[in-house]
Amino acid sequence: MIRLDKTPPTDPDEVLATVSASTGRRYIGMVSLALLGLMLIYLAIVESLTAEWRLVLLALGAGVLWLTDRMLRATATRIELTPTALRASDGTVIALVSDIEGLDRSFFAFKPSNGFLVHIRTKQGNAWRPGLWWRLGRRIGVGGMTSAIQTKMMSETIAVMLAQRDMAQRDMDRTADR
């Protein structure tokens, strides 16, 4: 096969950039949520409340402890960018690179802390990995308990990939017009 673009072939599973939860933020988040859940349950047991309020506090405490478990499991993985996909290290495909329409890193974007927002062409199922990423329809937020340096590097890599794809498309359009 003759390659016209003079770029070396890449392995579709080669990891170009990774984003993982910062250890300090991960532990502070886990301890804070666990303490909140335990305090809510403690208040429900110790305080003299009506049965309805006692149930509400117990349900809230159990919900916060459940969220702590979800966050613990989610932040144990990392996000990987390959030439073909943005995926979690557990194998979950977050988005295909060919489906990425744009990237938003602006100050006023509705994005996670230390992160960025990805716009995709096709609507995907909603998913959430607390502290790492979320997907609502055609928007994907990457970040949260992550390092700003890692997310910036990943977003810059995605931006370069999108620019290369757009340039290749323009070149193909020009040659088709001739």
Number of C-alpha atoms within 10 A of each C-alpha: 3 5 8 6 7 7 7 7 7 10 10 10 12 12 16 13 19 18 26 24 22 16 14 11 15 20 14 12 17 18 13 12 20 20 16 17 23 17 15 20 21 14 15 22 14 9 9 10 13 9 10 9 12 19 15 14 21 21 16 18 24 17 13 19 20 15 17 22 15 15 21 18 12 20 22 14 17 17 27 23 25 20 19 17 19 22 20 22 16 12 10 10 13 21 24 15 19 14 15 21 13 14 18 17 16 11 8 7 11 14 22 19 16 17 28 25 23 20 19 20 14 13 13 15 10 12 13 15 18 19 24 26 26 21 21 13 15 18 23 25 21 27 27 26 27 26 18 17 12 19 22 17 15 23 22 15 16 23 15 12 16 18 12 12 14 12 12 13 12 12 12 11 11 10 9 8 7 5
